[in-house]
Amino acid sequence: MKKGVTIVDIANKLNMSASTVSKALRDDPTISEITRARVKALAKEWNYIPNQAARNFQQNKSYTLGIVIPDLLDQFYVLAINGIEEVAVQNNYNVIICQSYDHAEREQGILNHLISSRVDGIIIVVSKDTKDPEIFETLERQGIPIIFLSRSIQHPTFSWISCDHDGGASKAVAFLLERGHRRIAHLTGPTSLLTSHLRHAGYKKALEQHGLTYDPELVKPTDFSFDNTTAAVKELLRNDDPPTAFFVFKSYVGLDILRFLRDAHPKKAKKTAIIGFGNLPLIKQLENKPTASLDENSKVMGVKAAELLFEKIKDTDTDHVSSPRNIIVPCDLIIHDVANP
């Protein structure tokens, strides 16, 4: 028998209509037991596999979610995906995972492909260069709800799952003050990211709450590359009163700072405190650890994003229009260098 047996093949062999075969395979009570038995016997003999895509097409559903992230090597996103898949499986959904490599153009191509694949919804961590909301508005117009995870664009009409930027910054600054640091630098993410502005605002607010004067000379952006990060650190260290601590956008930036200081300023490496967003599992395996990390609870964020997306999918099924929501997940401060209080 040819590869990919269809209902029509079975119907032709048994001299029945395709409709009768379809009903027999579904145990439709209007079909006699004898007919159902004949159909099922031949289907088993020919290794017939139901065409789920055709069934989904009839229901106008793919039972598939799209997940778009910058980089699968980033453990934050892997943990978030675990949370998303956990909820997807509970709802009998599959997921398609795509990497944008932090490029807006590639991200747009992925989204266009997901539109043509008719996924039922999308969870996305936008690239660092993404600014234009048009593609996301197109998704919503075509009945494909979208949830922003961790990063978002500066647009008020979309739902977003984020960590507590203010709370995380406050915990980090308070901890560094307890360690005796007064010159606390901040390496932000790219200025195109809304998250960069929120974390910078949280840092500034935390300094003021603890009685420190905000010094813009201690704030530098980074595009997440090692060269760009080290250039920013070099500039900060040339300051007449250089920083003794760094509060950074994410822990991967902090690890780049550690690497640079270890190679170029080994004495400073032992005295400089570093705290970033993201309690990466790999930190446990490192000999030279950052001072602390802000655990964003990324798996919880993934769970919340998926739960909210399924709510929006149900709204789409009933033509109900819900208001945008921003769910904030608390951060936990995880101390790594407990031997150096």
GUNUNU-864278 format. One record per residue (C-alpha): residue number from 1; residue in one letter; x, y negated, z. Coordinates in nm, 4 decimals. Layout:
<atoms>
<atom k="NUM" r="A" east="X" north="Y" up="Z"/>
...
</atoms>
This chain:
<atoms>
<atom k="1" r="M" east="0.0000" north="0.0000" up="0.0000"/>
<atom k="2" r="K" east="0.1282" north="-0.3531" up="-0.0724"/>
<atom k="3" r="K" east="0.2680" north="-0.5704" up="0.2024"/>
<atom k="4" r="G" east="0.0094" north="-0.7881" up="0.3747"/>
<atom k="5" r="V" east="-0.3168" north="-0.5932" up="0.3554"/>
<atom k="6" r="T" east="-0.6236" north="-0.8166" up="0.3391"/>
<atom k="7" r="I" east="-0.9911" north="-0.7723" up="0.4173"/>
<atom k="8" r="V" east="-1.0565" north="-0.7773" up="0.0414"/>
<atom k="9" r="D" east="-0.8216" north="-0.4801" up="-0.0079"/>
<atom k="10" r="I" east="-1.0142" north="-0.2784" up="0.2523"/>
<atom k="11" r="A" east="-1.3483" north="-0.3881" up="0.1066"/>
<atom k="12" r="N" east="-1.2486" north="-0.2801" up="-0.2472"/>
<atom k="13" r="K" east="-1.1293" north="0.0600" up="-0.1261"/>
<atom k="14" r="L" east="-1.4508" north="0.1272" up="0.0679"/>
<atom k="15" r="N" east="-1.6768" north="-0.0362" up="-0.1939"/>
<atom k="16" r="M" east="-1.8081" north="-0.2849" up="0.0598"/>
<atom k="17" r="S" east="-1.8299" north="-0.6612" up="0.0727"/>
<atom k="18" r="A" east="-1.5532" north="-0.8538" up="0.2454"/>
<atom k="19" r="S" east="-1.8176" north="-0.9956" up="0.4799"/>
<atom k="20" r="T" east="-1.9193" north="-0.6457" up="0.5895"/>
<atom k="21" r="V" east="-1.5570" north="-0.5489" up="0.6575"/>
<atom k="22" r="S" east="-1.4981" north="-0.8669" up="0.8549"/>
<atom k="23" r="K" east="-1.8032" north="-0.8063" up="1.0704"/>
<atom k="24" r="A" east="-1.7093" north="-0.4422" up="1.1242"/>
<atom k="25" r="L" east="-1.3638" north="-0.5390" up="1.2469"/>
<atom k="26" r="R" east="-1.5260" north="-0.7809" up="1.4927"/>
<atom k="27" r="D" east="-1.7691" north="-0.5108" up="1.6177"/>
<atom k="28" r="D" east="-2.0675" north="-0.7058" up="1.4921"/>
<atom k="29" r="P" east="-2.3798" north="-0.5168" up="1.6152"/>
<atom k="30" r="T" east="-2.5515" north="-0.5698" up="1.2774"/>
<atom k="31" r="I" east="-2.3023" north="-0.3239" up="1.1242"/>
<atom k="32" r="S" east="-2.3636" north="0.0474" up="1.1832"/>
<atom k="33" r="E" east="-2.1262" north="0.2490" up="1.3991"/>
<atom k="34" r="I" east="-2.0424" north="0.4750" up="1.1028"/>
<atom k="35" r="T" east="-1.9421" north="0.1775" up="0.8868"/>
<atom k="36" r="R" east="-1.7418" north="0.0226" up="1.1684"/>
<atom k="37" r="A" east="-1.5580" north="0.3510" up="1.2222"/>
<atom k="38" r="R" east="-1.4722" north="0.3857" up="0.8489"/>
<atom k="39" r="V" east="-1.3453" north="0.0280" up="0.8293"/>
<atom k="40" r="K" east="-1.1336" north="0.0553" up="1.1432"/>
<atom k="41" r="A" east="-0.9870" north="0.3894" up="1.0387"/>
<atom k="42" r="L" east="-0.8678" north="0.2508" up="0.7039"/>
<atom k="43" r="A" east="-0.7458" north="-0.0702" up="0.8667"/>
<atom k="44" r="K" east="-0.5355" north="0.1358" up="1.1076"/>
<atom k="45" r="E" east="-0.4047" north="0.3602" up="0.8288"/>
<atom k="46" r="W" east="-0.2992" north="0.0585" up="0.6213"/>
<atom k="47" r="N" east="-0.1594" north="-0.1350" up="0.9213"/>
<atom k="48" r="Y" east="-0.3991" north="-0.4219" up="0.8667"/>
<atom k="49" r="I" east="-0.3082" north="-0.7356" up="1.0666"/>
<atom k="50" r="P" east="-0.5831" north="-0.9997" up="1.1084"/>
<atom k="51" r="N" east="-0.5063" north="-1.3303" up="0.9380"/>
<atom k="52" r="Q" east="-0.4979" north="-1.5591" up="1.2416"/>
<atom k="53" r="A" east="-0.4193" north="-1.8593" up="1.0237"/>
<atom k="54" r="A" east="-0.7412" north="-1.8106" up="0.8312"/>
<atom k="55" r="R" east="-0.9399" north="-1.7837" up="1.1538"/>
<atom k="56" r="N" east="-0.7747" north="-2.0973" up="1.2853"/>
<atom k="57" r="F" east="-0.8541" north="-2.2786" up="0.9620"/>
<atom k="58" r="Q" east="-1.2213" north="-2.1922" up="1.0018"/>
<atom k="59" r="Q" east="-1.2129" north="-2.3343" up="1.3560"/>
<atom k="60" r="N" east="-1.0102" north="-2.6382" up="1.2427"/>
<atom k="61" r="K" east="-0.7429" north="-2.5484" up="1.4979"/>
<atom k="62" r="S" east="-0.3875" north="-2.4154" up="1.4789"/>
<atom k="63" r="Y" east="-0.3520" north="-2.3312" up="1.8520"/>
<atom k="64" r="T" east="-0.0044" north="-2.4775" up="1.8256"/>
<atom k="65" r="L" east="0.1591" north="-2.7739" up="1.9979"/>
<atom k="66" r="G" east="0.4552" north="-2.9696" up="1.8636"/>
<atom k="67" r="I" east="0.7409" north="-3.0661" up="2.0988"/>
<atom k="68" r="V" east="0.9908" north="-3.3224" up="1.9717"/>
<atom k="69" r="I" east="1.3059" north="-3.3875" up="2.1760"/>
<atom k="70" r="P" east="1.6402" north="-3.5540" up="2.1026"/>
<atom k="71" r="D" east="1.8668" north="-3.2608" up="2.1917"/>
<atom k="72" r="L" east="1.8180" north="-2.9033" up="2.3139"/>
<atom k="73" r="L" east="2.1621" north="-2.9132" up="2.4779"/>
<atom k="74" r="D" east="2.0310" north="-3.1634" up="2.7337"/>
<atom k="75" r="Q" east="1.9154" north="-2.9549" up="3.0293"/>
<atom k="76" r="F" east="1.6552" north="-3.2138" up="3.1266"/>
<atom k="77" r="Y" east="1.4604" north="-3.1372" up="2.8089"/>
<atom k="78" r="V" east="1.5021" north="-2.7601" up="2.8464"/>
<atom k="79" r="L" east="1.3472" north="-2.7711" up="3.1940"/>
<atom k="80" r="A" east="1.0635" north="-2.9923" up="3.0655"/>
<atom k="81" r="I" east="0.9977" north="-2.7467" up="2.7815"/>
<atom k="82" r="N" east="0.9698" north="-2.4665" up="3.0397"/>
<atom k="83" r="G" east="0.6899" north="-2.6608" up="3.2075"/>
<atom k="84" r="I" east="0.5143" north="-2.7339" up="2.8772"/>
<atom k="85" r="E" east="0.5284" north="-2.3711" up="2.7642"/>
<atom k="86" r="E" east="0.3965" north="-2.2528" up="3.0997"/>
<atom k="87" r="V" east="0.0780" north="-2.4545" up="3.0482"/>
<atom k="88" r="A" east="0.0595" north="-2.3730" up="2.6763"/>
<atom k="89" r="V" east="0.0637" north="-1.9970" up="2.7457"/>
<atom k="90" r="Q" east="-0.2142" north="-2.0387" up="3.0025"/>
<atom k="91" r="N" east="-0.4221" north="-2.1984" up="2.7259"/>
<atom k="92" r="N" east="-0.3297" north="-1.9327" up="2.4635"/>
<atom k="93" r="Y" east="-0.1206" north="-2.1808" up="2.2638"/>
<atom k="94" r="N" east="0.2164" north="-2.1519" up="2.0945"/>
<atom k="95" r="V" east="0.4720" north="-2.4321" up="2.0673"/>
<atom k="96" r="I" east="0.7012" north="-2.5558" up="1.7918"/>
<atom k="97" r="I" east="1.0206" north="-2.7160" up="1.9275"/>
<atom k="98" r="C" east="1.1975" north="-2.9713" up="1.7061"/>
<atom k="99" r="Q" east="1.5160" north="-3.1744" up="1.7608"/>
<atom k="100" r="S" east="1.5456" north="-3.5329" up="1.6362"/>
<atom k="101" r="Y" east="1.9118" north="-3.5598" up="1.7381"/>
<atom k="102" r="D" east="1.8163" north="-3.9077" up="1.8620"/>
<atom k="103" r="H" east="1.7645" north="-4.0403" up="1.5067"/>
<atom k="104" r="A" east="1.4420" north="-4.2272" up="1.4305"/>
<atom k="105" r="E" east="1.4450" north="-4.1315" up="1.0610"/>
<atom k="106" r="R" east="1.4729" north="-3.7596" up="1.1350"/>
<atom k="107" r="E" east="1.2060" north="-3.7967" up="1.4041"/>
<atom k="108" r="Q" east="0.9650" north="-3.9458" up="1.1495"/>
<atom k="109" r="G" east="1.0287" north="-3.6574" up="0.9086"/>
<atom k="110" r="I" east="0.9546" north="-3.4083" up="1.1873"/>
<atom k="111" r="L" east="0.6306" north="-3.5847" up="1.2774"/>
<atom k="112" r="N" east="0.5169" north="-3.5866" up="0.9135"/>
<atom k="113" r="H" east="0.5860" north="-3.2130" up="0.8971"/>
<atom k="114" r="L" east="0.3886" north="-3.1521" up="1.2167"/>
<atom k="115" r="I" east="0.0985" north="-3.3517" up="1.0720"/>
<atom k="116" r="S" east="0.0973" north="-3.1364" up="0.7571"/>
<atom k="117" r="S" east="0.1215" north="-2.8231" up="0.9744"/>
<atom k="118" r="R" east="-0.1916" north="-2.9425" up="1.1581"/>
<atom k="119" r="V" east="-0.0634" north="-2.8949" up="1.5108"/>
<atom k="120" r="D" east="-0.3327" north="-2.9684" up="1.7671"/>
<atom k="121" r="G" east="-0.1205" north="-3.2102" up="1.9682"/>
<atom k="122" r="I" east="0.2337" north="-3.3384" up="2.0178"/>
<atom k="123" r="I" east="0.4569" north="-3.4112" up="2.3172"/>
<atom k="124" r="I" east="0.7545" north="-3.6289" up="2.2265"/>
<atom k="125" r="V" east="1.0671" north="-3.7768" up="2.3809"/>
<atom k="126" r="V" east="1.1241" north="-4.0599" up="2.1339"/>
<atom k="127" r="S" east="1.4677" north="-4.1235" up="1.9874"/>
<atom k="128" r="K" east="1.6775" north="-4.4109" up="2.1171"/>
<atom k="129" r="D" east="1.6202" north="-4.5990" up="1.7874"/>
<atom k="130" r="T" east="1.2420" north="-4.5592" up="1.7676"/>
<atom k="131" r="K" east="1.0548" north="-4.8904" up="1.7665"/>
<atom k="132" r="D" east="0.7701" north="-4.8740" up="1.5144"/>
<atom k="133" r="P" east="0.4429" north="-4.7304" up="1.6539"/>
<atom k="134" r="E" east="0.2870" north="-4.6776" up="1.3075"/>
<atom k="135" r="I" east="0.3575" north="-4.3031" up="1.2814"/>
<atom k="136" r="F" east="0.2081" north="-4.2451" up="1.6281"/>
<atom k="137" r="E" east="-0.1003" north="-4.4471" up="1.5390"/>
<atom k="138" r="T" east="-0.1346" north="-4.2308" up="1.2257"/>
<atom k="139" r="L" east="-0.1268" north="-3.9178" up="1.4397"/>
<atom k="140" r="E" east="-0.4048" north="-4.0452" up="1.6662"/>
<atom k="141" r="R" east="-0.6171" north="-4.1501" up="1.3648"/>
<atom k="142" r="Q" east="-0.5851" north="-3.7996" up="1.2214"/>
<atom k="143" r="G" east="-0.7078" north="-3.6468" up="1.5460"/>
<atom k="144" r="I" east="-0.3674" north="-3.5288" up="1.6691"/>
<atom k="145" r="P" east="-0.3248" north="-3.6604" up="2.0253"/>
<atom k="146" r="I" east="0.0277" north="-3.7482" up="2.1381"/>
<atom k="147" r="I" east="0.1886" north="-3.7723" up="2.4816"/>
<atom k="148" r="F" east="0.5156" north="-3.9540" up="2.5433"/>
<atom k="149" r="L" east="0.7483" north="-3.7750" up="2.7852"/>
<atom k="150" r="S" east="1.0208" north="-3.9586" up="2.9825"/>
<atom k="151" r="R" east="1.0843" north="-4.2143" up="2.7074"/>
<atom k="152" r="S" east="0.8200" north="-4.4295" up="2.5461"/>
<atom k="153" r="I" east="0.7946" north="-4.7203" up="2.3075"/>
<atom k="154" r="Q" east="0.6756" north="-5.0619" up="2.4206"/>
<atom k="155" r="H" east="0.3124" north="-5.0105" up="2.3232"/>
<atom k="156" r="P" east="0.0126" north="-5.0015" up="2.5599"/>
<atom k="157" r="T" east="-0.2197" north="-4.7617" up="2.3746"/>
<atom k="158" r="F" east="-0.0453" north="-4.4278" up="2.4340"/>
<atom k="159" r="S" east="-0.0318" north="-4.1952" up="2.7334"/>
<atom k="160" r="W" east="0.3041" north="-4.1439" up="2.8997"/>
<atom k="161" r="I" east="0.4562" north="-3.9164" up="3.1645"/>
<atom k="162" r="S" east="0.7469" north="-4.0872" up="3.3409"/>
<atom k="163" r="C" east="0.9559" north="-4.0530" up="3.6524"/>
<atom k="164" r="D" east="0.9429" north="-4.3135" up="3.9285"/>
<atom k="165" r="H" east="1.2048" north="-4.5577" up="3.8001"/>
<atom k="166" r="D" east="1.1581" north="-4.8065" up="4.0864"/>
<atom k="167" r="G" east="1.1595" north="-4.5396" up="4.3536"/>
<atom k="168" r="G" east="1.4629" north="-4.3669" up="4.2039"/>
<atom k="169" r="A" east="1.6609" north="-4.6924" up="4.1795"/>
<atom k="170" r="S" east="1.5715" north="-4.7830" up="4.5361"/>
<atom k="171" r="K" east="1.6892" north="-4.4445" up="4.6691"/>
<atom k="172" r="A" east="2.0150" north="-4.4665" up="4.4726"/>
<atom k="173" r="V" east="2.0993" north="-4.8221" up="4.5803"/>
<atom k="174" r="A" east="2.0083" north="-4.7552" up="4.9445"/>
<atom k="175" r="F" east="2.2303" north="-4.4468" up="4.9498"/>
<atom k="176" r="L" east="2.5256" north="-4.6354" up="4.7958"/>
<atom k="177" r="L" east="2.4845" north="-4.9135" up="5.0520"/>
<atom k="178" r="E" east="2.4955" north="-4.6543" up="5.3291"/>
<atom k="179" r="R" east="2.8252" north="-4.5369" up="5.1812"/>
<atom k="180" r="G" east="2.9594" north="-4.8910" up="5.2145"/>
<atom k="181" r="H" east="2.9419" north="-5.0007" up="4.8499"/>
<atom k="182" r="R" east="2.8529" north="-5.3608" up="4.7684"/>
<atom k="183" r="R" east="2.9663" north="-5.3851" up="4.4061"/>
<atom k="184" r="I" east="2.7277" north="-5.1483" up="4.2290"/>
<atom k="185" r="A" east="2.7420" north="-5.1508" up="3.8484"/>
<atom k="186" r="H" east="2.4565" north="-5.0371" up="3.6277"/>
<atom k="187" r="L" east="2.4989" north="-4.8703" up="3.2881"/>
<atom k="188" r="T" east="2.1664" north="-4.8962" up="3.1096"/>
<atom k="189" r="G" east="2.0472" north="-4.6948" up="2.8130"/>
<atom k="190" r="P" east="1.9983" north="-4.8485" up="2.4668"/>
<atom k="191" r="T" east="1.8026" north="-5.1747" up="2.4801"/>
<atom k="192" r="S" east="1.5492" north="-5.0321" up="2.2320"/>
<atom k="193" r="L" east="1.4213" north="-4.7906" up="2.4974"/>
<atom k="194" r="L" east="1.1460" north="-4.9058" up="2.7307"/>
<atom k="195" r="T" east="1.2929" north="-4.6679" up="2.9901"/>
<atom k="196" r="S" east="1.6201" north="-4.8656" up="2.9858"/>
<atom k="197" r="H" east="1.4360" north="-5.1858" up="3.0770"/>
<atom k="198" r="L" east="1.2351" north="-5.0151" up="3.3514"/>
<atom k="199" r="R" east="1.5427" north="-4.8608" up="3.5138"/>
<atom k="200" r="H" east="1.7300" north="-5.1900" up="3.4901"/>
<atom k="201" r="A" east="1.4346" north="-5.3688" up="3.6516"/>
<atom k="202" r="G" east="1.4281" north="-5.1036" up="3.9260"/>
<atom k="203" r="Y" east="1.8014" north="-5.1542" up="3.9890"/>
<atom k="204" r="K" east="1.7633" north="-5.5322" up="4.0086"/>
<atom k="205" r="K" east="1.4624" north="-5.5050" up="4.2379"/>
<atom k="206" r="A" east="1.6413" north="-5.2554" up="4.4640"/>
<atom k="207" r="L" east="1.9428" north="-5.4848" up="4.5030"/>
<atom k="208" r="E" east="1.7212" north="-5.7761" up="4.5986"/>
<atom k="209" r="Q" east="1.5226" north="-5.5614" up="4.8430"/>
<atom k="210" r="H" east="1.8476" north="-5.4690" up="5.0182"/>
<atom k="211" r="G" east="1.9813" north="-5.8240" up="5.0297"/>
<atom k="212" r="L" east="2.2375" north="-5.8007" up="4.7466"/>
<atom k="213" r="T" east="2.2717" north="-6.0692" up="4.4811"/>
<atom k="214" r="Y" east="2.2108" north="-5.9463" up="4.1279"/>
<atom k="215" r="D" east="2.5206" north="-5.9958" up="3.9110"/>
<atom k="216" r="P" east="2.4568" north="-5.9623" up="3.5348"/>
<atom k="217" r="E" east="2.8328" north="-5.9091" up="3.4860"/>
<atom k="218" r="L" east="2.7899" north="-5.5679" up="3.6472"/>
<atom k="219" r="V" east="2.5325" north="-5.4522" up="3.3898"/>
<atom k="220" r="K" east="2.6363" north="-5.2972" up="3.0576"/>
<atom k="221" r="P" east="2.4367" north="-5.0986" up="2.7966"/>
<atom k="222" r="T" east="2.5542" north="-4.7676" up="2.6520"/>
<atom k="223" r="D" east="2.4377" north="-4.5710" up="2.3490"/>
<atom k="224" r="F" east="2.5155" north="-4.2432" up="2.5372"/>
<atom k="225" r="S" east="2.8348" north="-4.1750" up="2.3392"/>
<atom k="226" r="F" east="3.1582" north="-4.1164" up="2.5322"/>
<atom k="227" r="D" east="3.3445" north="-4.3938" up="2.3488"/>
<atom k="228" r="N" east="3.0726" north="-4.6508" up="2.4087"/>
<atom k="229" r="T" east="3.0414" north="-4.5551" up="2.7755"/>
<atom k="230" r="T" east="3.4156" north="-4.5731" up="2.8382"/>
<atom k="231" r="A" east="3.4354" north="-4.9113" up="2.6624"/>
<atom k="232" r="A" east="3.1705" north="-5.0425" up="2.9030"/>
<atom k="233" r="V" east="3.3549" north="-4.8996" up="3.2054"/>
<atom k="234" r="K" east="3.6865" north="-5.0507" up="3.0932"/>
<atom k="235" r="E" east="3.5201" north="-5.3911" up="3.0671"/>
<atom k="236" r="L" east="3.3678" north="-5.3558" up="3.4123"/>
<atom k="237" r="L" east="3.7014" north="-5.2561" up="3.5675"/>
<atom k="238" r="R" east="3.8630" north="-5.5711" up="3.4276"/>
<atom k="239" r="N" east="3.6294" north="-5.7770" up="3.6462"/>
<atom k="240" r="D" east="3.8043" north="-5.9838" up="3.9181"/>
<atom k="241" r="D" east="3.5898" north="-5.7962" up="4.1691"/>
<atom k="242" r="P" east="3.5348" north="-5.4573" up="3.9982"/>
<atom k="243" r="P" east="3.2570" north="-5.2178" up="4.0962"/>
<atom k="244" r="T" east="3.3174" north="-4.9337" up="4.3394"/>
<atom k="245" r="A" east="2.9981" north="-4.7534" up="4.2433"/>
<atom k="246" r="F" east="2.7929" north="-4.6840" up="3.9306"/>
<atom k="247" r="F" east="2.4180" north="-4.6382" up="3.9006"/>
<atom k="248" r="V" east="2.3680" north="-4.5011" up="3.5480"/>
<atom k="249" r="F" east="2.0820" north="-4.4336" up="3.3088"/>
<atom k="250" r="K" east="2.1340" north="-4.0581" up="3.3150"/>
<atom k="251" r="S" east="2.3745" north="-3.8053" up="3.4641"/>
<atom k="252" r="Y" east="2.5397" north="-3.7235" up="3.1315"/>
<atom k="253" r="V" east="2.6634" north="-4.0864" up="3.1257"/>
<atom k="254" r="G" east="2.7909" north="-4.0377" up="3.4813"/>
<atom k="255" r="L" east="2.9821" north="-3.7255" up="3.3760"/>
<atom k="256" r="D" east="3.1486" north="-3.9252" up="3.0973"/>
<atom k="257" r="I" east="3.2529" north="-4.1876" up="3.3536"/>
<atom k="258" r="L" east="3.3980" north="-3.9154" up="3.5773"/>
<atom k="259" r="R" east="3.5936" north="-3.7724" up="3.2860"/>
<atom k="260" r="F" east="3.7331" north="-4.1145" up="3.1921"/>
<atom k="261" r="L" east="3.8303" north="-4.2066" up="3.5485"/>
<atom k="262" r="R" east="3.9905" north="-3.8681" up="3.6105"/>
<atom k="263" r="D" east="4.2130" north="-3.9112" up="3.3041"/>
<atom k="264" r="A" east="4.2831" north="-4.2865" up="3.3143"/>
<atom k="265" r="H" east="4.2395" north="-4.3848" up="3.6817"/>
<atom k="266" r="P" east="4.2735" north="-4.0713" up="3.8978"/>
<atom k="267" r="K" east="4.2934" north="-4.2706" up="4.2229"/>
<atom k="268" r="K" east="3.9726" north="-4.4574" up="4.1406"/>
<atom k="269" r="A" east="3.8026" north="-4.1316" up="4.0453"/>
<atom k="270" r="K" east="3.8172" north="-4.0141" up="4.4066"/>
<atom k="271" r="K" east="3.6801" north="-4.3400" up="4.5484"/>
<atom k="272" r="T" east="3.4173" north="-4.4328" up="4.2892"/>
<atom k="273" r="A" east="3.0591" north="-4.3288" up="4.3605"/>
<atom k="274" r="I" east="2.8311" north="-4.2315" up="4.0706"/>
<atom k="275" r="I" east="2.4569" north="-4.1677" up="4.0711"/>
<atom k="276" r="G" east="2.2453" north="-4.1033" up="3.7618"/>
<atom k="277" r="F" east="1.8973" north="-3.9874" up="3.6686"/>
<atom k="278" r="G" east="1.8888" north="-3.6117" up="3.6086"/>
<atom k="279" r="N" east="1.9860" north="-3.3353" up="3.8502"/>
<atom k="280" r="L" east="2.1385" north="-3.1126" up="3.5831"/>
<atom k="281" r="P" east="2.1826" north="-2.7423" up="3.6767"/>
<atom k="282" r="L" east="2.5335" north="-2.7518" up="3.5279"/>
<atom k="283" r="I" east="2.6470" north="-2.9942" up="3.8012"/>
<atom k="284" r="K" east="2.6569" north="-2.7033" up="4.0479"/>
<atom k="285" r="Q" east="2.9273" north="-2.5421" up="3.8345"/>
<atom k="286" r="L" east="3.1529" north="-2.8490" up="3.8211"/>
<atom k="287" r="E" east="3.4604" north="-2.8923" up="4.0377"/>
<atom k="288" r="N" east="3.4434" north="-3.2740" up="4.0140"/>
<atom k="289" r="K" east="3.0830" north="-3.3651" up="4.0803"/>
<atom k="290" r="P" east="2.9106" north="-3.7031" up="4.0768"/>
<atom k="291" r="T" east="2.8217" north="-3.8419" up="4.4173"/>
<atom k="292" r="A" east="2.4516" north="-3.7704" up="4.3778"/>
<atom k="293" r="S" east="2.1753" north="-3.7283" up="4.1207"/>
<atom k="294" r="L" east="1.8154" north="-3.8384" up="4.0958"/>
<atom k="295" r="D" east="1.6104" north="-3.5272" up="4.0290"/>
<atom k="296" r="E" east="1.3321" north="-3.6380" up="3.7952"/>
<atom k="297" r="N" east="1.1531" north="-3.3043" up="3.8419"/>
<atom k="298" r="S" east="1.1532" north="-3.2547" up="3.4663"/>
<atom k="299" r="K" east="0.9669" north="-2.9226" up="3.4754"/>
<atom k="300" r="V" east="0.6862" north="-3.0933" up="3.6684"/>
<atom k="301" r="M" east="0.6911" north="-3.3716" up="3.4087"/>
<atom k="302" r="G" east="0.6555" north="-3.1079" up="3.1358"/>
<atom k="303" r="V" east="0.3618" north="-2.9470" up="3.3158"/>
<atom k="304" r="K" east="0.1898" north="-3.2842" up="3.3625"/>
<atom k="305" r="A" east="0.2490" north="-3.3763" up="2.9965"/>
<atom k="306" r="A" east="0.0970" north="-3.0498" up="2.8741"/>
<atom k="307" r="E" east="-0.2019" north="-3.0744" up="3.1084"/>
<atom k="308" r="L" east="-0.2711" north="-3.4291" up="2.9914"/>
<atom k="309" r="L" east="-0.2331" north="-3.3262" up="2.6269"/>
<atom k="310" r="F" east="-0.4902" north="-3.0482" up="2.6666"/>
<atom k="311" r="E" east="-0.7286" north="-3.2992" up="2.8220"/>
<atom k="312" r="K" east="-0.6866" north="-3.5177" up="2.5139"/>
<atom k="313" r="I" east="-0.7312" north="-3.2190" up="2.2803"/>
<atom k="314" r="K" east="-1.0634" north="-3.1443" up="2.4509"/>
<atom k="315" r="D" east="-1.1586" north="-3.5116" up="2.4130"/>
<atom k="316" r="T" east="-1.0819" north="-3.4873" up="2.0411"/>
<atom k="317" r="D" east="-1.3067" north="-3.1796" up="2.0114"/>
<atom k="318" r="T" east="-1.5982" north="-3.3757" up="2.1619"/>
<atom k="319" r="D" east="-1.5213" north="-3.7101" up="1.9920"/>
<atom k="320" r="H" east="-1.4673" north="-3.8625" up="2.3358"/>
<atom k="321" r="V" east="-1.2158" north="-4.1473" up="2.3508"/>
<atom k="322" r="S" east="-1.0237" north="-4.1596" up="2.6795"/>
<atom k="323" r="S" east="-0.8141" north="-4.4496" up="2.8074"/>
<atom k="324" r="P" east="-0.4337" north="-4.4256" up="2.7976"/>
<atom k="325" r="R" east="-0.2748" north="-4.2970" up="3.1181"/>
<atom k="326" r="N" east="0.0705" north="-4.3279" up="3.2703"/>
<atom k="327" r="I" east="0.1465" north="-4.0499" up="3.5182"/>
<atom k="328" r="I" east="0.4472" north="-4.1181" up="3.7410"/>
<atom k="329" r="V" east="0.6390" north="-3.8254" up="3.8922"/>
<atom k="330" r="P" east="0.8482" north="-3.9004" up="4.2065"/>
<atom k="331" r="C" east="1.2292" north="-3.8610" up="4.2048"/>
<atom k="332" r="D" east="1.4361" north="-3.6831" up="4.4686"/>
<atom k="333" r="L" east="1.7897" north="-3.7894" up="4.5603"/>
<atom k="334" r="I" east="2.0208" north="-3.4852" up="4.5519"/>
<atom k="335" r="I" east="2.3602" north="-3.5377" up="4.7197"/>
<atom k="336" r="H" east="2.6530" north="-3.3467" up="4.5699"/>
<atom k="337" r="D" east="2.9640" north="-3.4647" up="4.7583"/>
<atom k="338" r="V" east="2.8398" north="-3.3801" up="5.1068"/>
<atom k="339" r="A" east="3.1989" north="-3.3370" up="5.2191"/>
<atom k="340" r="N" east="3.2662" north="-3.7095" up="5.1600"/>
<atom k="341" r="P" east="3.0106" north="-3.9024" up="5.3707"/>
</atoms>
